[in-house]
Amino acid sequence: MATPHSGTPTGVGLVLASGAAHGAAHAGVLRAIEEAGIEVSVVTGTSAGALIGGVWAAGISEERITERLLAVQWADFGSTAISPRLGLLDTTPFARNFEELVGDLLIEELPTTFGAVVTELGSATPRLVSSGPLAAAVRASSAVPGLFPPVRVDGVLCVDGAVVSPSPVWAAHRLGAQRIIAVGFGETSRWRRWFESRPGHPARGLRADLTITIDPGGNSAWSAVGVPDLIDRGYRTTRDALKEL
């Protein structure tokens, strides 16, 4: 599990990127980090990274996260919406399953400092959510436009943070991490690199101390079939990268 913190966060920050089903690899990442004895004091994530990172920051073990991922089905995330105006799927099943796992915790109550990155729908602005209900923050960060409906956070409609910040290294900096490990799934698109380089974007000029890139192989980002292989890839890639470090 992540290491409990006290006072102002210091030490290692772990950034888990978006990736839909590819995000299952993050469970393997957590196993490698735990085996290496790295004490993580800050966790930030976007979309799938926010989901897995938030559960881990809440004190749920990597073993239990892996167990849930190996049993996951699309029905665990959503059902067909009766009136699909803002999203094809109703995320009530997602909310129910998430709260069964971690309860109705507030982010500020977590044993490890955590932040989920979302996109404010009206302004396409990246936003770090580091307080309030954990379930709402994770749902908002994972709300793929058109697929899942937006989620209100402090009265503002928000969608998937991957729209504007798929790998939120800046969020870990903002939460006080001194050294940052960022995990992702490949080269950021030219459009996103341009967007993040614009004046005012919080990611501008910030880099991780160690970037770990996981090759998802031929596994689809929208199918659970490859979850076991993705978890293994996340573990082996992270283990090897940490050995070199």
Secondary structure, 3 states (H helix, E strand, C coil): CCCCCCCCCCCEEEEECCCHHHHHHHHHHHHHHHHHCCCEEEEEEECHHHHHHHHHHCCCCHHHHHHHHHCCCHHHCCEECCCCCCECEECHHHHHHHHHHHCCCEHHHCCCEEEEEEEECCCCEEEEECCCEHHHHHHHHCCCCECCCCEEECCEEEEEHHHCCCCCHHHHHHCCCCEEEEEECCCCCHHHHHHHHCCCCCCCCCCCCEEEECCCCCCCCCCCCCHHHHHHHHHHHHHHHHHHC
